[in-house]
Amino acid sequence: MSSAVLPHYGVSRVPSKEQLVRIAQDLLSHRFGGSQRLENVEVLAGSGESTVLRAQVASQPFLQHRTVVLKFVPMTGEVLYDAALMREVVAYQFTTALPENVRPGPVLLAYDMDERLVVMTDSGDGDTFAELLETAKQDTRGHILRNLGSSLGRMHAGTAEREKEFDILTSRMLKQHPQFSENQGVRDAALEKSILLGEQILEHSGFVLPQAFRDAAQIARKRVLGGSARAFTPFDLSPDNIIVSDRTHFLDYEWAGFRDVSFDIACVIAGFPQFVFTHPITDDEVETFISAWKREIKSVFPKLAEPEYLHGRVLAALVGWGLSTLATMAAGNLSGVVGMLEKGDDITGDLEHAARLLRVGAADSFTEDEILARRDIFETFEAMSRYGTYGGAASSIQIAEFARSIAQRVEKPGWK
């Protein structure tokens, strides 16, 4: 499927490593004084089109950090991607001001929106959550997930009543850089639209959506943009963006903001949808993870500590994640989702193409990319089905059974 490119600002050149270092040195010197010098620069893995470097700070009294991380985000021409830098800088401004025991990630040291460069503290060489889940033994996995639940809970509880602070920072940044104003709304709306498109793809694939599933999808769309249990979240809880060393750090704030906390819980339960190399956690691990999270949030969100209430909210979020994953996998990315829906009623051809991802066929009739996407869809809806069966309510069972039918459609023998 062709991914529609949204209106854009233009495409920027990518500076060399040496140029980025010089810009960072000037930014740090201006911010902290002295003549900052960075050396022993190494290239780290970055998300998307970004360039990420780690550098040592030459010893001097003005800056206490021994290493820093530089992140350059180029202009690509896609609004959803290009507008992400502003959101990320605001998020780091917000989290940097938090108490250390609540702060979920690195400290922002300097940035330049025109140069599209951010300089932050280094989270170190800890293992990523993806690596830990892949290599850990069964008893260790429980400890890892308990730690993740506690870390997410502290972040949620510690930021729940600070949304005004985040909004003030956002308004201030938009006043300084009004060119990003219109497109911040596009990013938020893209998440809600992806859930809607997921429903349309299922219908075009021959599925009859039960009312309980439709209701949950509608709730999920509303809570992506609103919700009563809101706190700060990176939202993109990709396990390779979670660093575990002395403490757990969450990286990459391109989608960060205040959203309903149930989406973070559902994301972990489903095995991090749209990150195709991790698999859903077991039912026992779900209980371990949620119990640790509830211990941290119960004083701030006491209602969420009630099992039946929490189950309903998380199940609706799982429906949202499942539909968004389906849409994003079918459209290529969220820009593709927005591009399809902006066509209005004229998307029959796009839906037919998207529905091919859910077609029935022999295993050798699918490309490698399709198999990866189908496995992610399978695991997300299978996790939704398993979680739904624990609710007991008729609507939960209905959602669980429907989710299982979707998982069975794309399942390949041997998948678990």
N, C-alpha and C positions, 0 to 999 in steps of 0.2 A: 504494500500500500504506500502510496506517496504521502509523506508527512507534510502537511500544509505548513508553510513558513509564514509566521505572523508578521505584521508591520515591524520594521526594525530601525535601529539607529545607525546601522552601518557595521562593518566588520573591522576590527582593529588588528594591527600587526602584533606579533608576539615578540617582545624584547628578548634579547639574549640573557643568559644567566648573569653575565657580568653587568649588564645594564640594570637588571632588577636589583642586584646587590648594591649598586651605586645609589639607586633611588631609595632603597631601604636605609642605607647609611645616612643619607641626608635627612630622611624622616625622623630617624632615631636621634640624630644630633640636634635637630630642631626641637624635639619633644623633651629630651633629657639633658641637653647641654653637652659640652665637650665635643670631641671629634670622634664619633663612633666609627669603628672599623669592624667589618665582618670578614671572617676567613674560614678556610676548610669547609667550603660549601658542598653540600651533597643534594642530589635530586631525590625527592620522595614521590611516592605514588599519589597522584591527584585525582579528583573526581571530574568526570566530563572533560572539558577542554582546558581546565586549569593547570597551571604550573605551580608545583609546591617544592620549596627548597628549605633545607635546614642549614644554619650557619652558626659558627662559634663567634662569640663576641670577644674581641680583643680586650684584655684586662684593663680596666680603668674604673674610677670611683663613681661615675655618674649613672651607670646602668648595672644593676646587680645580677641580672640573668646571664648565665654562661652560654646558653644557646637560644636561638630564636627560630621561628618558622616564618617563611615568606610565602604568601599565596597570591598568585597573579591570576585574574579571571578575565580573559579577553572578551571583546565584543564579537559575537558570532552571527548576529542578524536575527536571532530568535528572541522575541520579547521575554518569554518565560525564563530563559537562561540569562539574558543580559540584565534583567531587572533583579536577579538574585543577589548580586553583590551588595546592593543597598540594604536588602533584608538581612544579609549576613553581618554587615558592619553594625547595624542597629542592634542585632541580637547579641553581638559581642560587647557592644557598649553596655547593654542591659546586664548581661551576666558578669561582666567585669566589676560592676558596682555591687554585686551581691556579696554577702558574707562568705568566707572561704568554705565553710562547711556545707553551704548550699550550692555554690558555684559549680555548674556541671561540666565546665571545660576550660580551655586556655584563657589567659588574660590578654585582652587587646592592648598592644603597645603603641601602634601607630597605623595610619591608613591614609590613602590618597585616592579619592573617587575618580579623579581625572586619569591618573596613572593605573587605576584599577588594581591596586596593590594593598594587601593587608599584612601587617607584621604582628605576630602574637608570640606568647611564650610557648615553649616546647613541652609537649606532653610526654616526651621520653620514648623509650624503646620497648614499652610494654607490649604484650601480645594483644592482637585484636580479638574481639569477642568471637569472630568467625573462626580464627585459629584455635581458640580455646575449646569451642564446641566440637570442632573437628577431631581434636587429639585427646580430649579429656576422657578419663574412665568414668563409668557410670556414677560412682559415689562422688567424684570431683565435680561432675556436671551439676549436681544438686547445689553444691557450694557456689558455683559460678552463677547459677540462676538466682540463688538467694541474694547474692551480692548485687546482681543487676536489678532485682526487685527493690532492694533497699535504696540503691542509688537513684532509680527513677522516682521512688516515693519521696525521697528527700528533696529532689528537684521540684516535684509537683507541689508538695506541702510548703516549701520555702518560697514559692513564687506565686501561689494561688491568689494572693491579694495585691499583686503588684502590676496588674495589667495597665493601669493608668500611667505608670512610669514608662512602660514599653511604648505606649501610644504617644506620650510626649516626645520621646526620642525619635519615633517615626515621623511625627509632624515636623520636628525640627530639621530632620534630614531632608524631608520632601521640600521644605521651604528653601533649603540650600541647593537642592538638586531637583527642581520641579519637572525635569524631563522624565523622571521615573514615576511620577504621580499616577497617571492613568493605568500604567501597566502593573502596579502593585495589586490593583483589584482584579486584573486578568489572572494573576497567579493564584489568588485565593479562589476565584470562581472556577478555575480549571479543575481543582480537586472535586468540587461539587458536581461539575459537568461530567467528570469521568464516571461517577456513580450512575448518573442518568444514562450515559452511553452504554455502560455495562448491561443495564436492563434491556436496552434496545437490541443489543447483540444477542442476548439470550433468547429474546422473543423471535428474532430473525433466524435463530438456529433451531427453532421448533419447540422450545421449552414453553410451557404454560406456567407462569409465575403464580404461586399461591398467594393469597391475600396477606398472610402473615409475613411473607418475604417482601412483598411490595411495601408494607407498612414499615418494616425494619429499614428498607432502603431509603424511604422518605425521611425517617428519623435521622439516619446517618447523614443524608444531605444537609439537613438543618444543623446538625451538630458540628459538621465540618466548618460551618461559618459562624455558629453560635454555641449553644450548649450552656448548661448551668454549672458544670464542674470543670472550669477552665483553669489551666496553668500553663506555664511556659514549657514548650517542647521543641526539640529540633525537628520533630515530625518524621524526618528521614532517618529512622533508626536502623540504618543499614549496619549489619554487624561488623563490617570492616571500618566503620566510622566510630566504633566504641573501643577505646583503648583501656586495657586493664593493667595497671602497674601498682604503685602504692595506693592509688584510688582509681575509681572508674571515671574516665573522661569521655564525653560525647563531643564528636567533632562534626564539622560541616553543618553550618546553620543556614544554608541557602533556602530552606523551607521553614525555618524556625518562626515561632510566633506563639500566641495564646490560642489553644484549642482544647476541646474536651479531652480529658485525660484518658478516657476509655479507648481512644484510638491507639495510644502507646501500648496499652495492655493487650489489645487485640493483635497488634503488630507482632509482638513477641510470641503470643500463642500460635499464630499462623505461620511461624517460622520466617518472619521478615519477608512479607510479600514483595515481589519484584526484585529481590536479591536471590538469584536462582541457585546459588551454591550452598545454601543452608536448608535444613529440613525442619518441619515442625517439632516442637518438644513434646515429650510424652505427657500423659494425663497426670502422672505423679509430679512431674516437673512443673506443669502448669500450677498445681496446687502449691508447691514450694515457692514458686515465683510470686504468685498472687498473695500468699500469706505474708511474705516479706514486705511486699509493697503496701499492703493494708496496715501493717504495724506503723508505717511512717506517715500515712495520710489520714488515719482515722480521727485525729483531733481536728483536722481542717475540713475533711469531707466525711463526716460521721455516717451519712446515708450510704456511702459507697462501701462501708464495712459490713452492710447487711447483704448476705449471700444472694438472695433472690433479686434484689434491686441491682446489685452489681452485675449479676449474670445477664439480666435483660439489656443493660447498657453495653456491656462488652459484646454480646451477641449481635446487636445492631451495628456496632463498629466493625465486627468481623464481616458482616454483610457488605458494609461500605468498602472495606479493604478488598473483598473478593471481587466486587463489581468494578472497582477502580483498577485492580490488577488486570482483569480481563480486558477492559477498555484500553489500558496502556499497552499491554502486550500486543493487542490487535492493531492499534494505531501507530505503534512504534515508539511514541513518547507522548507526554502531555500536550505538547504543541500540536501533535497530530490529532489528539482528542478535541482540542479547541477548534482546530481547523475544520474538522468534520462537522461539528455542531454549528459552526457559524454559517454553514451552507443552508441551514433551515430544514425545509422538507426534502431538499434534493440530496439525500445521502443514501438512497437505496443501493447504489453501486458500492459505496463504501461499506455498508452493512453486509452486503453479500460477500465482499472480500474479507471483512473481519470475521464473519461467521465461519469461514473456512478453517479457522483455528480450532473450531469445535466439531469439525466434520467427523463422521464415522469412516474409518478406513484401516487397512492393514498397517502394521507398524512401519513397514518399509516405504509407505506412501507419504511420509512426512519428512521434511528437511530437518537437519540438526537443530536449527534455530527454532523450528516449530516444536520439536520434541522438548527442548528446554523450556519454552513458553508453556506448553501443555503440562509439563511436570509441575511448574510453579502454580498453575491454575489448579491442578489436581490436589496439590498439597494444601493450598489455601482453603479450598472448599471441603476437603476431607477434614481438616482441623476444625472448620466451622461446624461440620456435621457432628464430630465427636463432642465438641463443647456444647452444642445445642441439646444433645440428648441428656445432659446433666441438669437442665433447667426444670424439667417436670411439667411445665405449663404446656398446654396444647399448642400454642403458637410456636414455642421453642421446638417441639417435636416436629411440627410441620416444616419449619425452616431447616432442621437437621436432615430430614428425609429428602427435601428438595436439593439441599447442598450435596448430599450423597449421590443423587442422580446426575448432577453435573460432574462430580468427581469420576463417576463410573464412565461417563461419556468419553473422557479424555485419558482414562487410566491405561497404562501399558503394563502387561503382565510382569510381575516382579517388583513393581513399585510398592512401597509401604508408606 
